[in-house]
Each structure stands twice: as structure tokens, then as C-alpha cells.
Amino acid sequence: MRPQKDTQSKIKYTLYTSIPFFIAFIVLEFAVSWVQQRKLPGRINDGISSLSLGILSRLPDVLFRSVDLVSYVYVWNNYKLFELPWDSHWTWYLTFLGVDFAYYWFHRVSHEVNILWAAHQVHHSSEDYNLFTALRQSCLQRYTSWMFNLPMALFIPPSVFAVHLQFNLLYQFWIHTEVITNIGPLEWILNTPSHHRVHHGRNPYCIDKNYGGTLIIWDRIFGAFEAEDAKVVYGLTHPVNSFEPILLQLRPLAHIWNTFWATPGFCNKLSVIFKGPGWGPGKPRLGLPEEIPAVTGNEVPFNPSVPAYLNCYAVVHFAVIMELYIDLLATVTTLSQQTILLRIGIIILSLTSFGFLMESRPKAGILEIIRCAVFLGAYKIGYLRNQLSLLDYAYEVLFSLCIAFWGIQTMRRITSSKDKHL
């Protein structure tokens, strides 16, 4: 477990800075998109999926110390060569460049090494492009990204590094939007929405381009820059077609596992792991460009048809889980290990159930009955709470009605299935 002081500082930063910042910009994006095009910038199912993946990616921070900072501080304490003054402007300028340079190469390697791509592809799996997509993150990516920052620990103080690490991540939030087209001369220096739209495209001209975090100069220097041209079609070249967060996180690893055992030869097996995701025996390291599926412009995003009430249902219940998640962050240092694990389990169960609902899975009703019953039981016992005591009775009524509703829906489905087999 992390020290209490470190935990509280990260919680305050996330809770009082990041989350309000995200909400404000998402609302602004919705407003601008409506004014510009008379349409919203995304879909409910994809938005909930992105937010679910974002929550899932942050849950390890509740239990464990940040691997980025822990590894950095360890190297600093034991191996630093010299110490740059933390209050020097030049130290801050150098750290800004160093963090962004390290991010560029981590990001590029994450696209060019299959095992790292298996984690990073989660961020690219959305077929929409909006600020929700920025929050669509991997649970596993942080366990490799820390290595790229360690050279800075030889001379840059951890406090300065931590500030720039957070800034680099926050900067990348606003570039995930279509409502900003071009920002003029700054396009030559900064990573912008236009440049990053290319990075998220599955058009052949977009593949493996524009890796920059804050600055686009690294791509221009190392030959990976591509300007936005033809209309960008977003998502993976081979779409996952799912809104279930656990599946989105783990299926690429399962694909690597199966490919590893199906590929003959020891060297080829290693290549499955360490070469590009498009590699195959007899192909170059990053695969063959001609094998990238063509884009016609008529691609239809994965969008199962569900009743309008189900979208409203998912939004309301996701808001309840979001409140539970924020409360968990705010109170983690006061909770028992048992309570923390139970709350994390309920959050994961809920996010999985929402994915089932958005896909109209046959077992979605049964899973939702289980989820609502677990939530209600934990709430009655006292393992869950909300900030407003007035909601206690409302939650009990809401989840009781939901259990009854999904019970009726499940019985109807079973009865209908039996009638078809008569």
C-alpha cells in the first residue's frame, strides 16, 4: 500500500482538478458541436464504454502506488548523477522537453511492438472521436511506460518530473475533438486536434503517424508526421465490435497468446511478441502496408440497436457508479481493505454489465439482476454510501425496481424461447 501522504495528494489532484476539468470541456464540446453541426459529438454506448475504460484504468491506483513515481524516485535516490536546481527555469524547460520526448518514444514503441500494442490499442478502439475517447485508457500500459522516464531520474528532481508528467497527460485531453479544425502557425510546433485525428485514423495514410504528446516536432524530426488530408475514419483496422471493458482490455492479449502457439519456430514466436502487430513470417518488422484494409468512407460503426429507455437507464446507472468511484477516491485512506475491494468489485461488475446492456447480450438481464442485488445488499449493509443522505431511500427504491424489471424481462425471454422450441 502507498503512504497516506502520497495517496491524499494524488486524490486531491484527480478529484479537484482533473475531473471538473474533464466535465467542463466535455460539456463545452457538446455545446459547440450542437451549435456548429446540430448534432452531438458521439454516441451514448461508445461514450459509456470510453468512460468505463477510463475508470477501469485508474482502479489500480486505489490499491497500489504509482509505478511511474515509485520507479523514478528509486532511481533518483540511489543512482542520480547530479541534481538540477528545482527552482531554475532551465530545469523546468528541460523537463518539459524530456517528458515529451520520452512520451514520444514510448508511444511510438507501443505501436511498433505487438505486446505493447495489445495494451495501447484500447485507446484506439473507439470508432468515435471526442473528449470521451481521451479518457479511454489501458489498465496495463503504465507497467511499461515508466521505463522511458528513468534517464531523467539521473538528474531531474522527482517533484519537477511529477508536475510535467501530469501536464503532458492533461494536455493530450483537449486534442481529442473534431470541433477544432486548425489553430494556425501553432500546428507546426504543437500536437493539435488535426494532427491527433490522423493518429486515431484507420485510413492507410494515418497508420503509425503523429505520435507526439504535447509537441509535434518529434514526428517532423523522426519522419512520422502526416498532415490531415482525406476524411479520417476512426478506430482499429480490425474493429473489436464490443463495449465490454474487460474484453476490450484483454482480448488482444488472448490473440497474441493464440498466435504465439500457432506460429512455428522459436524465433518466429518471439517475433509475434516483439515485432509489429502486422508482422507475420516472411514479412517486414511492421508488416506490409498493402495489407492494411482499405477505407471506403462508408464504414458503419458498431452500434447495436437498443430501446431509447435502455440508453437513459445506462446513463442514470453509470452516474451512480461514477459517484461511487469518486467517493472511493476521496475516502480510500479511511476505508478498510475489505471495503475497498468490495467497492472495486462492484464497479467492475457494473461496468461489465453496462457493456452487456449496450450490446443487447442475451445474458444482460441476468447479469443486471445480479449487479443490482449486489449493489443493494452492499448499500444496506453499509459498505457503500453517497454524499447526500436524501438519496438513501431513492437508491433502495431504484435498485429494487430494477431487480423486479429485469426479473420480468428475463422471465419473458425464457418463456419466449421455450415457445419457439415447442
MIROGU-803362 format. One record per residue (C-alpha): residue in one letter; x, y, z; residue number from 1. Coordinates in Angstrom, 1 decimal, always signed. Example, Ala and Ser with C-alpha at 12.3 -4.5 7.8 and 13.67 -1.06 7.14 Angstrom:
<pts>
<pt A; <+12.3; -4.5; +7.8>; 1>
<pt S; <+13.7; -1.1; +7.1>; 2>
</pts>
This chain:
<pts>
<pt M; <+0.0; +0.0; +0.0>; 1>
<pt R; <+1.1; +3.5; -0.7>; 2>
<pt P; <+1.9; +6.0; +2.0>; 3>
<pt Q; <-1.0; +8.1; +3.1>; 4>
<pt K; <+0.5; +11.4; +2.2>; 5>
<pt D; <+1.2; +10.3; -1.4>; 6>
<pt T; <-2.3; +8.9; -1.7>; 7>
<pt Q; <-4.0; +12.0; -0.5>; 8>
<pt S; <-2.0; +14.3; -2.8>; 9>
<pt K; <-2.9; +12.3; -5.9>; 10>
<pt I; <-6.5; +12.0; -4.9>; 11>
<pt K; <-6.8; +15.8; -4.3>; 12>
<pt Y; <-5.2; +16.4; -7.7>; 13>
<pt T; <-7.5; +14.0; -9.5>; 14>
<pt L; <-10.7; +14.9; -7.7>; 15>
<pt Y; <-10.5; +18.7; -7.5>; 16>
<pt T; <-8.6; +19.4; -10.7>; 17>
<pt S; <-8.8; +16.7; -13.4>; 18>
<pt I; <-12.5; +15.6; -13.1>; 19>
<pt P; <-14.0; +19.1; -13.1>; 20>
<pt F; <-11.7; +20.0; -15.9>; 21>
<pt F; <-12.8; +16.9; -17.9>; 22>
<pt I; <-16.5; +17.6; -17.3>; 23>
<pt A; <-16.3; +21.3; -18.2>; 24>
<pt F; <-14.6; +20.6; -21.5>; 25>
<pt I; <-16.9; +17.7; -22.4>; 26>
<pt V; <-20.0; +19.9; -21.8>; 27>
<pt L; <-18.3; +22.7; -23.9>; 28>
<pt E; <-17.6; +20.2; -26.7>; 29>
<pt F; <-21.2; +19.1; -26.7>; 30>
<pt A; <-22.4; +22.7; -26.9>; 31>
<pt V; <-20.0; +23.7; -29.7>; 32>
<pt S; <-20.8; +20.6; -31.7>; 33>
<pt W; <-24.5; +21.3; -31.4>; 34>
<pt V; <-24.1; +24.9; -32.5>; 35>
<pt Q; <-21.8; +24.0; -35.4>; 36>
<pt Q; <-23.5; +20.9; -36.8>; 37>
<pt R; <-26.7; +20.5; -34.9>; 38>
<pt K; <-25.6; +17.1; -33.7>; 39>
<pt L; <-23.8; +15.6; -30.6>; 40>
<pt P; <-20.1; +14.6; -31.0>; 41>
<pt G; <-20.6; +10.9; -30.1>; 42>
<pt R; <-22.9; +8.1; -29.1>; 43>
<pt I; <-24.1; +7.1; -25.6>; 44>
<pt N; <-22.9; +3.5; -25.9>; 45>
<pt D; <-19.4; +4.4; -27.1>; 46>
<pt G; <-19.2; +7.3; -24.5>; 47>
<pt I; <-20.1; +5.0; -21.6>; 48>
<pt S; <-17.6; +2.4; -22.9>; 49>
<pt S; <-14.8; +5.1; -23.0>; 50>
<pt L; <-15.6; +6.3; -19.5>; 51>
<pt S; <-15.8; +2.7; -18.3>; 52>
<pt L; <-12.3; +2.0; -19.6>; 53>
<pt G; <-11.1; +5.3; -18.1>; 54>
<pt I; <-12.4; +4.3; -14.6>; 55>
<pt L; <-11.0; +0.7; -15.0>; 56>
<pt S; <-7.6; +2.1; -15.9>; 57>
<pt R; <-7.4; +4.1; -12.7>; 58>
<pt L; <-8.6; +1.5; -10.2>; 59>
<pt P; <-5.0; +0.1; -9.7>; 60>
<pt D; <-4.1; +3.5; -8.2>; 61>
<pt V; <-6.5; +2.8; -5.4>; 62>
<pt L; <-4.6; -0.3; -4.3>; 63>
<pt F; <-1.0; +0.3; -5.4>; 64>
<pt R; <+1.5; +3.1; -5.6>; 65>
<pt S; <+2.1; +4.8; -8.9>; 66>
<pt V; <+4.8; +2.7; -10.7>; 67>
<pt D; <+5.9; +5.9; -12.6>; 68>
<pt L; <+6.7; +7.8; -9.5>; 69>
<pt V; <+8.0; +4.9; -7.4>; 70>
<pt S; <+10.5; +3.7; -10.0>; 71>
<pt Y; <+11.5; +7.3; -10.7>; 72>
<pt V; <+12.1; +8.1; -7.0>; 73>
<pt Y; <+14.0; +4.8; -6.5>; 74>
<pt V; <+16.5; +5.7; -9.3>; 75>
<pt W; <+16.7; +9.3; -8.1>; 76>
<pt N; <+17.5; +8.2; -4.5>; 77>
<pt N; <+20.0; +5.5; -5.5>; 78>
<pt Y; <+21.6; +6.4; -8.8>; 79>
<pt K; <+21.3; +10.1; -9.6>; 80>
<pt L; <+24.5; +11.6; -11.1>; 81>
<pt F; <+23.8; +15.2; -10.1>; 82>
<pt E; <+20.8; +17.4; -9.1>; 83>
<pt L; <+19.5; +20.2; -11.2>; 84>
<pt P; <+18.0; +23.0; -9.1>; 85>
<pt W; <+14.3; +22.6; -8.9>; 86>
<pt D; <+13.7; +26.4; -8.9>; 87>
<pt S; <+15.6; +27.1; -12.1>; 88>
<pt H; <+13.6; +28.0; -15.2>; 89>
<pt W; <+16.1; +25.9; -17.3>; 90>
<pt T; <+15.3; +22.8; -15.2>; 91>
<pt W; <+11.6; +23.2; -16.0>; 92>
<pt Y; <+12.2; +23.8; -19.7>; 93>
<pt L; <+14.4; +20.8; -19.9>; 94>
<pt T; <+11.9; +18.6; -18.0>; 95>
<pt F; <+9.1; +19.7; -20.3>; 96>
<pt L; <+11.2; +18.6; -23.3>; 97>
<pt G; <+12.4; +15.4; -21.6>; 98>
<pt V; <+9.0; +14.2; -20.6>; 99>
<pt D; <+7.5; +14.9; -24.0>; 100>
<pt F; <+10.5; +13.2; -25.8>; 101>
<pt A; <+10.2; +10.2; -23.5>; 102>
<pt Y; <+6.4; +10.0; -24.2>; 103>
<pt Y; <+7.0; +10.2; -28.0>; 104>
<pt W; <+9.3; +7.2; -28.0>; 105>
<pt F; <+7.1; +5.2; -25.6>; 106>
<pt H; <+4.1; +6.0; -27.7>; 107>
<pt R; <+5.9; +5.0; -30.9>; 108>
<pt V; <+7.2; +1.8; -29.5>; 109>
<pt S; <+3.7; +1.0; -28.2>; 110>
<pt H; <+2.5; +1.0; -31.9>; 111>
<pt E; <+5.5; -0.9; -33.2>; 112>
<pt V; <+5.9; -3.7; -30.6>; 113>
<pt N; <+3.0; -6.2; -30.5>; 114>
<pt I; <+2.9; -6.9; -26.8>; 115>
<pt L; <+2.8; -3.2; -26.0>; 116>
<pt W; <+0.2; -2.5; -28.8>; 117>
<pt A; <-2.0; -5.1; -27.1>; 118>
<pt A; <-2.3; -2.7; -24.2>; 119>
<pt H; <-2.3; +0.6; -26.1>; 120>
<pt Q; <-4.9; -0.5; -28.7>; 121>
<pt V; <-7.6; +0.0; -26.1>; 122>
<pt H; <-7.2; +3.8; -26.6>; 123>
<pt H; <-7.7; +3.4; -30.3>; 124>
<pt S; <-10.7; +1.0; -30.2>; 125>
<pt S; <-13.3; +3.8; -30.3>; 126>
<pt E; <-15.0; +4.5; -33.6>; 127>
<pt D; <-15.9; +7.9; -32.4>; 128>
<pt Y; <-13.5; +10.8; -31.8>; 129>
<pt N; <-14.4; +13.1; -29.0>; 130>
<pt L; <-13.2; +14.0; -25.5>; 131>
<pt F; <-14.7; +10.8; -24.1>; 132>
<pt T; <-12.1; +9.0; -26.3>; 133>
<pt A; <-9.3; +10.8; -24.5>; 134>
<pt L; <-10.4; +9.0; -21.2>; 135>
<pt R; <-10.4; +5.6; -22.9>; 136>
<pt Q; <-7.2; +4.2; -21.4>; 137>
<pt S; <-5.5; +0.9; -20.8>; 138>
<pt C; <-5.0; -0.8; -17.4>; 139>
<pt L; <-1.7; -2.3; -18.5>; 140>
<pt Q; <+0.1; +0.5; -20.3>; 141>
<pt R; <+1.5; +2.1; -17.2>; 142>
<pt Y; <+3.5; -1.0; -16.4>; 143>
<pt T; <+5.8; -0.4; -19.4>; 144>
<pt S; <+5.7; +3.4; -19.8>; 145>
<pt W; <+7.8; +4.1; -16.7>; 146>
<pt M; <+11.0; +2.7; -18.2>; 147>
<pt F; <+11.2; +5.6; -20.7>; 148>
<pt N; <+11.3; +8.2; -18.0>; 149>
<pt L; <+14.1; +6.7; -15.9>; 150>
<pt P; <+17.0; +8.5; -17.7>; 151>
<pt M; <+15.6; +11.8; -16.4>; 152>
<pt A; <+15.8; +10.5; -12.8>; 153>
<pt L; <+19.6; +10.7; -13.0>; 154>
<pt F; <+19.4; +14.5; -12.7>; 155>
<pt I; <+15.9; +15.9; -12.6>; 156>
<pt P; <+14.1; +16.2; -9.2>; 157>
<pt P; <+11.0; +14.0; -8.8>; 158>
<pt S; <+8.8; +16.9; -7.9>; 159>
<pt V; <+9.5; +18.7; -11.2>; 160>
<pt F; <+9.1; +15.4; -13.1>; 161>
<pt A; <+5.7; +14.7; -11.5>; 162>
<pt V; <+4.3; +18.1; -12.4>; 163>
<pt H; <+5.4; +17.7; -16.1>; 164>
<pt L; <+4.1; +14.1; -16.3>; 165>
<pt Q; <+0.7; +15.3; -15.2>; 166>
<pt F; <+0.8; +18.3; -17.5>; 167>
<pt N; <+1.7; +16.1; -20.5>; 168>
<pt L; <-1.3; +13.8; -19.9>; 169>
<pt L; <-3.7; +16.7; -19.3>; 170>
<pt Y; <-2.6; +18.5; -22.5>; 171>
<pt Q; <-3.5; +15.5; -24.5>; 172>
<pt F; <-7.1; +15.6; -23.3>; 173>
<pt W; <-8.2; +18.6; -25.4>; 174>
<pt I; <-6.8; +17.3; -28.7>; 175>
<pt H; <-9.4; +14.5; -28.9>; 176>
<pt T; <-12.1; +16.5; -30.6>; 177>
<pt E; <-13.5; +17.3; -34.1>; 178>
<pt V; <-14.9; +20.7; -33.2>; 179>
<pt I; <-11.5; +22.4; -33.5>; 180>
<pt T; <-10.2; +22.3; -37.1>; 181>
<pt N; <-6.9; +24.2; -37.3>; 182>
<pt I; <-5.0; +26.5; -34.9>; 183>
<pt G; <-2.8; +28.2; -37.5>; 184>
<pt P; <+1.0; +28.5; -37.1>; 185>
<pt L; <+1.0; +26.6; -33.9>; 186>
<pt E; <+0.2; +23.5; -36.0>; 187>
<pt W; <+4.0; +23.4; -36.8>; 188>
<pt I; <+5.0; +23.0; -33.2>; 189>
<pt L; <+2.2; +21.7; -31.1>; 190>
<pt N; <+0.3; +18.4; -31.3>; 191>
<pt T; <-3.2; +19.6; -32.2>; 192>
<pt P; <-6.7; +18.1; -32.8>; 193>
<pt S; <-5.9; +17.9; -36.5>; 194>
<pt H; <-2.7; +16.1; -36.0>; 195>
<pt H; <-4.1; +13.7; -33.5>; 196>
<pt R; <-7.2; +12.9; -35.6>; 197>
<pt V; <-4.7; +11.5; -38.1>; 198>
<pt H; <-3.1; +9.4; -35.4>; 199>
<pt H; <-6.5; +7.9; -34.5>; 200>
<pt G; <-7.5; +7.1; -38.1>; 201>
<pt R; <-7.5; +3.7; -39.7>; 202>
<pt N; <-7.1; +5.1; -43.2>; 203>
<pt P; <-3.9; +3.7; -44.7>; 204>
<pt Y; <-2.3; +7.2; -44.7>; 205>
<pt C; <-2.9; +7.5; -41.0>; 206>
<pt I; <-1.3; +4.3; -39.8>; 207>
<pt D; <+1.7; +4.8; -37.5>; 208>
<pt K; <+1.8; +8.6; -37.8>; 209>
<pt N; <+1.8; +11.6; -35.4>; 210>
<pt Y; <+2.9; +10.0; -32.1>; 211>
<pt G; <+3.6; +13.3; -30.3>; 212>
<pt G; <+2.2; +14.2; -26.9>; 213>
<pt T; <+2.5; +17.9; -26.5>; 214>
<pt L; <+4.8; +18.7; -29.3>; 215>
<pt I; <+4.6; +17.6; -33.0>; 216>
<pt I; <+8.2; +18.5; -33.7>; 217>
<pt W; <+9.4; +14.9; -32.8>; 218>
<pt D; <+7.3; +13.5; -35.6>; 219>
<pt R; <+8.7; +16.0; -38.0>; 220>
<pt I; <+12.2; +15.2; -36.9>; 221>
<pt F; <+11.9; +11.4; -37.0>; 222>
<pt G; <+9.8; +11.1; -40.1>; 223>
<pt A; <+6.5; +10.1; -38.6>; 224>
<pt F; <+4.5; +13.2; -39.4>; 225>
<pt E; <+1.4; +13.2; -41.6>; 226>
<pt A; <-0.9; +16.1; -42.2>; 227>
<pt E; <-4.7; +15.6; -42.1>; 228>
<pt D; <-6.0; +15.1; -45.7>; 229>
<pt A; <-8.8; +12.7; -46.6>; 230>
<pt K; <-11.7; +12.4; -44.1>; 231>
<pt V; <-10.4; +10.3; -41.2>; 232>
<pt V; <-12.2; +7.1; -40.3>; 233>
<pt Y; <-11.6; +6.3; -36.7>; 234>
<pt G; <-10.8; +3.1; -34.8>; 235>
<pt L; <-8.8; -0.1; -35.3>; 236>
<pt T; <-8.1; -1.6; -38.8>; 237>
<pt H; <-9.9; -4.7; -37.4>; 238>
<pt P; <-12.6; -3.4; -35.1>; 239>
<pt V; <-13.2; -5.2; -31.9>; 240>
<pt N; <-17.0; -4.5; -32.0>; 241>
<pt S; <-17.7; -4.5; -28.3>; 242>
<pt F; <-18.5; -2.1; -25.5>; 243>
<pt E; <-17.4; -4.5; -22.7>; 244>
<pt P; <-14.4; -3.0; -20.9>; 245>
<pt I; <-12.8; -6.3; -19.7>; 246>
<pt L; <-13.0; -7.8; -23.2>; 247>
<pt L; <-11.5; -4.7; -24.7>; 248>
<pt Q; <-8.7; -4.8; -22.3>; 249>
<pt L; <-7.8; -8.4; -22.5>; 250>
<pt R; <-8.8; -9.8; -25.9>; 251>
<pt P; <-5.7; -8.5; -27.7>; 252>
<pt L; <-3.5; -10.4; -25.2>; 253>
<pt A; <-5.5; -13.6; -25.9>; 254>
<pt H; <-4.9; -13.1; -29.6>; 255>
<pt I; <-1.2; -12.8; -29.1>; 256>
<pt W; <-1.3; -15.9; -26.9>; 257>
<pt N; <-3.1; -17.9; -29.6>; 258>
<pt T; <-0.9; -16.6; -32.4>; 259>
<pt F; <+2.3; -17.4; -30.3>; 260>
<pt W; <+1.4; -21.0; -30.0>; 261>
<pt A; <+0.2; -21.3; -33.6>; 262>
<pt T; <+3.3; -19.9; -35.1>; 263>
<pt P; <+6.1; -22.4; -35.8>; 264>
<pt G; <+9.7; -21.7; -34.8>; 265>
<pt F; <+11.2; -20.2; -31.7>; 266>
<pt C; <+12.4; -17.0; -33.4>; 267>
<pt N; <+9.0; -16.6; -35.1>; 268>
<pt K; <+7.3; -16.9; -31.7>; 269>
<pt L; <+9.5; -14.2; -30.3>; 270>
<pt S; <+8.7; -12.0; -33.3>; 271>
<pt V; <+5.0; -12.4; -32.6>; 272>
<pt I; <+5.6; -10.7; -29.3>; 273>
<pt F; <+8.3; -8.1; -30.1>; 274>
<pt K; <+7.6; -7.2; -33.8>; 275>
<pt G; <+4.8; -5.1; -35.1>; 276>
<pt P; <+1.1; -6.1; -34.8>; 277>
<pt G; <+1.0; -6.5; -38.6>; 278>
<pt W; <+4.1; -8.9; -38.7>; 279>
<pt G; <+3.9; -12.4; -40.0>; 280>
<pt P; <+6.5; -15.0; -41.1>; 281>
<pt G; <+8.3; -13.7; -44.2>; 282>
<pt K; <+7.0; -10.1; -43.7>; 283>
<pt P; <+9.0; -7.0; -42.6>; 284>
<pt R; <+9.0; -5.9; -39.0>; 285>
<pt L; <+5.9; -3.7; -39.2>; 286>
<pt G; <+4.0; -5.8; -41.7>; 287>
<pt L; <+3.1; -5.0; -45.3>; 288>
<pt P; <+1.4; -1.6; -45.9>; 289>
<pt E; <-0.7; -3.2; -48.7>; 290>
<pt E; <-2.4; -5.5; -46.2>; 291>
<pt I; <-3.9; -2.6; -44.3>; 292>
<pt P; <-7.7; -2.8; -45.1>; 293>
<pt A; <-8.8; -0.1; -47.5>; 294>
<pt V; <-11.2; +2.6; -46.2>; 295>
<pt T; <-14.2; +3.5; -48.4>; 296>
<pt G; <-15.7; +6.2; -46.3>; 297>
<pt N; <-18.9; +4.2; -46.0>; 298>
<pt E; <-17.8; +2.3; -42.8>; 299>
<pt V; <-20.6; +1.9; -40.2>; 300>
<pt P; <-19.5; +2.0; -36.6>; 301>
<pt F; <-20.6; -0.9; -34.3>; 302>
<pt N; <-23.9; +0.4; -33.0>; 303>
<pt P; <-26.4; -2.3; -31.8>; 304>
<pt S; <-29.9; -1.1; -31.8>; 305>
<pt V; <-31.3; -0.7; -28.2>; 306>
<pt P; <-34.6; +0.9; -27.0>; 307>
<pt A; <-34.3; +4.6; -26.0>; 308>
<pt Y; <-35.2; +3.8; -22.4>; 309>
<pt L; <-32.2; +1.5; -22.2>; 310>
<pt N; <-29.9; +4.4; -23.1>; 311>
<pt C; <-31.5; +6.5; -20.3>; 312>
<pt Y; <-31.2; +3.6; -17.9>; 313>
<pt A; <-27.5; +3.2; -18.7>; 314>
<pt V; <-26.8; +6.9; -18.2>; 315>
<pt V; <-28.6; +7.0; -14.9>; 316>
<pt H; <-26.8; +3.9; -13.5>; 317>
<pt F; <-23.5; +5.0; -14.9>; 318>
<pt A; <-23.9; +8.3; -13.0>; 319>
<pt V; <-24.5; +6.3; -9.8>; 320>
<pt I; <-21.3; +4.3; -10.3>; 321>
<pt M; <-19.4; +7.4; -11.2>; 322>
<pt E; <-20.4; +8.9; -7.8>; 323>
<pt L; <-19.3; +5.7; -6.1>; 324>
<pt Y; <-15.9; +5.9; -7.9>; 325>
<pt I; <-15.3; +9.5; -6.9>; 326>
<pt D; <-16.3; +8.7; -3.3>; 327>
<pt L; <-13.9; +5.8; -3.3>; 328>
<pt L; <-11.1; +8.1; -4.4>; 329>
<pt A; <-11.9; +10.6; -1.8>; 330>
<pt T; <-12.2; +8.2; +1.1>; 331>
<pt V; <-9.7; +5.4; +0.3>; 332>
<pt T; <-7.4; +6.3; +3.2>; 333>
<pt T; <-10.2; +5.8; +5.7>; 334>
<pt L; <-11.7; +2.6; +4.3>; 335>
<pt S; <-10.8; -1.0; +5.3>; 336>
<pt Q; <-9.1; -3.3; +2.7>; 337>
<pt Q; <-12.3; -5.4; +2.6>; 338>
<pt T; <-14.5; -2.3; +1.8>; 339>
<pt I; <-12.1; -1.1; -0.9>; 340>
<pt L; <-12.0; -4.5; -2.6>; 341>
<pt L; <-15.8; -4.8; -2.4>; 342>
<pt R; <-16.3; -1.4; -3.9>; 343>
<pt I; <-13.8; -2.1; -6.7>; 344>
<pt G; <-15.6; -5.4; -7.4>; 345>
<pt I; <-19.0; -3.7; -7.7>; 346>
<pt I; <-17.5; -1.0; -10.0>; 347>
<pt I; <-16.0; -3.7; -12.3>; 348>
<pt L; <-19.2; -5.7; -12.2>; 349>
<pt S; <-21.3; -2.7; -13.1>; 350>
<pt L; <-19.1; -1.5; -16.0>; 351>
<pt T; <-19.2; -5.1; -17.4>; 352>
<pt S; <-23.0; -5.2; -17.1>; 353>
<pt F; <-23.3; -1.8; -18.9>; 354>
<pt G; <-21.3; -3.3; -21.8>; 355>
<pt F; <-23.6; -6.3; -22.0>; 356>
<pt L; <-26.7; -4.0; -22.0>; 357>
<pt M; <-25.2; -1.7; -24.7>; 358>
<pt E; <-24.6; -4.8; -26.9>; 359>
<pt S; <-28.1; -6.3; -26.2>; 360>
<pt R; <-26.4; -9.6; -25.0>; 361>
<pt P; <-28.9; -12.4; -24.1>; 362>
<pt K; <-27.4; -12.7; -20.6>; 363>
<pt A; <-27.5; -8.9; -20.0>; 364>
<pt G; <-30.7; -9.1; -17.9>; 365>
<pt I; <-29.5; -11.8; -15.6>; 366>
<pt L; <-26.2; -10.0; -15.1>; 367>
<pt E; <-28.0; -6.8; -14.3>; 368>
<pt I; <-30.2; -8.6; -11.7>; 369>
<pt I; <-27.0; -9.9; -10.0>; 370>
<pt R; <-25.4; -6.4; -10.2>; 371>
<pt C; <-28.4; -4.6; -8.7>; 372>
<pt A; <-28.8; -7.2; -6.0>; 373>
<pt V; <-25.2; -7.0; -5.0>; 374>
<pt F; <-25.3; -3.2; -5.0>; 375>
<pt L; <-28.4; -3.0; -3.0>; 376>
<pt G; <-27.1; -5.6; -0.5>; 377>
<pt A; <-23.8; -3.8; +0.0>; 378>
<pt Y; <-25.6; -0.5; +0.3>; 379>
<pt K; <-28.0; -1.8; +3.0>; 380>
<pt I; <-25.1; -3.4; +5.0>; 381>
<pt G; <-23.2; -0.1; +4.9>; 382>
<pt Y; <-20.3; -0.9; +2.5>; 383>
<pt L; <-21.5; +1.8; +0.1>; 384>
<pt R; <-22.6; +5.3; +0.7>; 385>
<pt N; <-23.3; +8.5; -1.2>; 386>
<pt Q; <-22.7; +12.2; -0.4>; 387>
<pt L; <-26.4; +13.0; +0.0>; 388>
<pt S; <-28.3; +11.1; +2.7>; 389>
<pt L; <-31.5; +12.1; +0.9>; 390>
<pt L; <-30.6; +9.6; -1.8>; 391>
<pt D; <-30.5; +6.6; +0.6>; 392>
<pt Y; <-34.2; +5.9; +0.1>; 393>
<pt A; <-34.1; +6.7; -3.6>; 394>
<pt Y; <-31.3; +4.2; -4.2>; 395>
<pt E; <-33.2; +1.5; -2.4>; 396>
<pt V; <-36.3; +2.1; -4.4>; 397>
<pt L; <-34.4; +2.4; -7.7>; 398>
<pt F; <-32.4; -0.8; -7.4>; 399>
<pt S; <-35.4; -2.7; -6.1>; 400>
<pt L; <-37.5; -1.7; -9.1>; 401>
<pt C; <-34.6; -2.5; -11.4>; 402>
<pt I; <-34.3; -6.1; -10.0>; 403>
<pt A; <-38.0; -6.5; -10.5>; 404>
<pt F; <-37.9; -5.1; -14.0>; 405>
<pt W; <-35.0; -7.3; -15.2>; 406>
<pt G; <-36.6; -10.3; -13.5>; 407>
<pt I; <-39.7; -9.8; -15.6>; 408>
<pt Q; <-37.7; -9.2; -18.7>; 409>
<pt T; <-35.7; -12.4; -18.1>; 410>
<pt M; <-38.8; -14.5; -17.5>; 411>
<pt R; <-40.3; -13.2; -20.7>; 412>
<pt R; <-37.2; -14.1; -22.6>; 413>
<pt I; <-37.1; -17.6; -21.2>; 414>
<pt T; <-40.8; -18.1; -21.9>; 415>
<pt S; <-40.5; -16.8; -25.4>; 416>
<pt S; <-37.5; -19.1; -26.0>; 417>
<pt K; <-39.5; -22.1; -24.8>; 418>
<pt D; <-42.4; -21.3; -27.0>; 419>
<pt K; <-40.2; -21.2; -30.1>; 420>
<pt H; <-39.0; -24.7; -29.4>; 421>
<pt L; <-42.5; -26.2; -29.0>; 422>
</pts>
